[in-house]
């Protein structure tokens, strides 16, 4: 019996689990995850959203970057069970190139609480082995907490204002062009 329990414990899937209670009815929280306006109100400044199984769930943290480097460029919805569950595939940020070529999976569950609030549970699975996967896991352990905090904030004080973030990105993208246009010495 102990051997069976020990081998079950060793086979457990590595996962991230985050949860937040949002001061909004479940239908509003559902729209935040399944519309372009909703996703850009808390998740990232740019998005292409097509809420259907296999549809686009492209979340652009850097809308000015080249295709493939904007963020979650080619992600898609895996399942939509309105208004209680959605899932999508996901990848790592560009600074983790080996892992970025792979996909992991995120499941978001919504549970209405007394009609005025919603519990949002996020479960991220599909992690590989090795140092770069460990870095990705640590990255998303922090990042998903921030995403859910932004979702909560969006319903407490309004949509996230991405203007300062976008201005910083514009300046960053303008720097290489300015350096390249300087005469050689």
C-alpha positions as CSV (number, residue, x, y, z in Angstrom):
1,X,0.0,0.0,0.0
2,X,2.8,2.4,0.9
3,X,4.6,1.7,-2.3
4,X,1.4,2.5,-4.3
5,X,1.0,5.8,-2.5
6,X,4.7,6.7,-3.0
7,X,4.6,6.1,-6.7
8,X,1.3,8.1,-7.0
9,X,2.9,11.0,-5.2
10,X,5.9,10.8,-7.6
11,X,3.7,10.9,-10.6
12,X,1.8,14.0,-9.7
13,X,1.7,16.6,-12.4
14,X,3.5,19.8,-11.7
15,X,1.0,22.6,-11.8
16,X,0.3,26.2,-10.8
17,X,-2.9,27.1,-9.1
18,X,-4.0,30.7,-8.4
19,X,-7.4,32.0,-7.2
20,X,-9.0,35.4,-6.6
21,X,-12.5,36.6,-5.8
22,X,-13.7,39.4,-8.1
23,X,-16.4,41.9,-7.2
24,X,-18.5,41.3,-10.4
25,X,-21.2,38.9,-11.6
26,X,-20.0,35.8,-13.4
27,X,-21.3,37.0,-16.8
28,X,-19.1,40.1,-16.6
29,X,-16.0,38.1,-15.6
30,X,-16.7,35.6,-18.4
31,X,-16.8,38.6,-20.9
32,X,-13.4,39.7,-19.5
33,X,-11.9,36.4,-20.6
34,X,-13.7,36.0,-23.9
35,X,-13.8,39.4,-25.6
36,X,-11.0,41.6,-26.9
37,X,-12.4,44.5,-24.8
38,X,-12.4,42.3,-21.8
39,X,-8.9,40.9,-22.2
40,X,-7.4,44.3,-22.9
41,X,-9.1,45.7,-19.7
42,X,-6.9,43.6,-17.4
43,X,-4.6,41.2,-19.2
44,X,-2.5,43.0,-21.8
45,X,-2.8,46.1,-24.1
46,X,-3.5,44.2,-27.2
47,X,-5.4,41.0,-28.1
48,X,-7.0,39.1,-30.9
49,X,-9.9,37.1,-29.5
50,X,-12.3,34.7,-31.2
51,X,-14.2,32.9,-28.4
52,X,-14.8,29.5,-29.9
53,X,-13.1,26.2,-29.5
54,X,-9.9,26.5,-31.7
55,X,-10.4,30.3,-31.9
56,X,-7.7,32.9,-31.4
57,X,-6.6,33.7,-27.8
58,X,-3.7,36.0,-28.9
59,X,-2.6,38.2,-26.0
60,X,-0.2,40.9,-27.0
61,X,2.0,42.2,-24.2
62,X,4.0,44.1,-26.7
63,X,1.7,45.0,-29.6
64,X,4.6,46.8,-31.4
65,X,6.9,43.7,-31.6
66,X,7.4,41.6,-34.7
67,X,4.9,38.7,-35.2
68,X,5.9,35.8,-32.9
69,X,7.3,38.2,-30.3
70,X,4.2,40.1,-29.1
71,X,3.5,37.7,-26.3
72,X,1.0,34.9,-26.5
73,X,0.8,35.3,-30.3
74,X,-0.6,32.0,-31.5
75,X,-2.6,30.7,-28.6
76,X,-6.1,29.3,-29.0
77,X,-9.1,28.4,-26.9
78,X,-9.2,24.7,-26.1
79,X,-12.7,24.7,-24.4
80,X,-15.4,27.2,-23.6
81,X,-18.3,26.2,-21.3
82,X,-20.0,29.5,-20.7
83,X,-20.0,30.9,-18.1
84,X,-18.1,28.6,-15.8
85,X,-14.9,27.3,-17.6
86,X,-12.6,28.1,-20.4
87,X,-9.2,26.8,-21.3
88,X,-6.4,27.8,-23.7
89,X,-3.0,26.7,-24.7
90,X,-0.1,28.9,-23.6
91,X,3.6,29.4,-24.2
92,X,6.6,30.9,-22.4
93,X,8.0,34.4,-22.9
94,X,10.5,35.0,-25.7
95,X,13.5,35.0,-23.3
96,X,12.9,31.3,-22.9
97,X,13.2,30.1,-26.5
98,X,13.3,26.4,-26.0
99,X,10.2,26.3,-23.9
100,X,8.5,28.9,-26.0
101,X,8.4,26.4,-28.8
102,X,6.2,24.2,-26.6
103,X,2.7,24.6,-25.3
104,X,1.3,24.3,-21.8
105,X,-2.4,24.5,-20.8
106,X,-4.4,26.9,-18.7
107,X,-7.9,26.1,-17.3
108,X,-9.9,29.0,-15.8
109,X,-13.0,28.2,-13.7
110,X,-15.5,30.7,-12.6
111,X,-17.9,30.2,-9.7
112,X,-20.6,32.8,-8.9
113,X,-20.8,33.8,-5.3
114,X,-24.2,35.3,-4.3
115,X,-24.7,36.9,-7.7
116,X,-22.4,39.8,-7.0
117,X,-18.9,38.2,-6.9
118,X,-17.1,35.5,-8.8
119,X,-14.4,33.1,-7.7
120,X,-11.8,32.8,-10.4
121,X,-9.5,29.7,-10.2
122,X,-6.6,29.4,-12.7
123,X,-4.8,26.1,-13.1
124,X,-1.7,25.9,-15.4
125,X,-0.4,22.4,-16.4
126,X,1.8,20.8,-19.0
127,X,5.2,21.6,-17.6
128,X,8.3,19.9,-19.0
129,X,11.5,19.0,-17.3
130,X,14.8,20.9,-17.1
131,X,16.2,24.3,-16.2
132,X,14.4,26.4,-18.8
133,X,11.1,24.8,-17.8
134,X,11.9,25.6,-14.1
135,X,12.4,29.2,-15.1
136,X,9.1,29.3,-17.0
137,X,7.3,27.8,-14.0
138,X,8.8,30.4,-11.6
139,X,8.0,33.2,-14.1
140,X,4.3,32.1,-14.4
141,X,4.0,31.5,-10.6
142,X,4.6,35.3,-10.3
143,X,2.8,36.4,-13.6
144,X,-0.5,34.6,-13.0
145,X,-0.8,36.2,-9.6
146,X,-0.3,39.6,-11.3
147,X,-2.9,38.8,-14.0
148,X,-5.5,37.8,-11.5
149,X,-4.7,40.9,-9.3
150,X,-5.2,43.0,-12.5
151,X,-8.6,41.3,-13.1
152,X,-9.7,42.0,-9.5
153,X,-8.5,45.7,-9.9
154,X,-10.3,46.0,-13.2
155,X,-13.6,45.4,-11.5
156,X,-12.8,47.5,-8.4
157,X,-11.5,50.6,-10.2
158,X,-12.0,50.2,-13.9
159,X,-10.0,48.9,-16.9
160,X,-6.2,49.0,-16.7
161,X,-4.7,52.1,-18.3
162,X,-2.0,50.7,-20.6
163,X,-0.9,54.2,-21.9
164,X,2.4,54.4,-19.8
165,X,3.3,50.8,-20.7
166,X,2.6,51.5,-24.4
167,X,4.7,54.7,-24.3
168,X,7.6,52.8,-22.7
169,X,7.3,50.1,-25.5
170,X,7.3,52.8,-28.2
171,X,10.5,54.3,-26.8
172,X,12.1,50.9,-26.6
173,X,11.2,50.0,-30.2
174,X,12.4,53.5,-31.4
175,X,15.9,53.1,-29.9
176,X,17.3,50.5,-32.3
177,X,16.1,52.6,-35.3
178,X,17.7,55.8,-33.8
179,X,21.0,53.9,-33.2
180,X,21.0,52.4,-36.7
181,X,20.3,55.8,-38.3
182,X,23.4,57.5,-36.6
183,X,26.4,58.0,-38.8
184,X,29.3,55.6,-38.3
185,X,32.4,57.1,-36.6
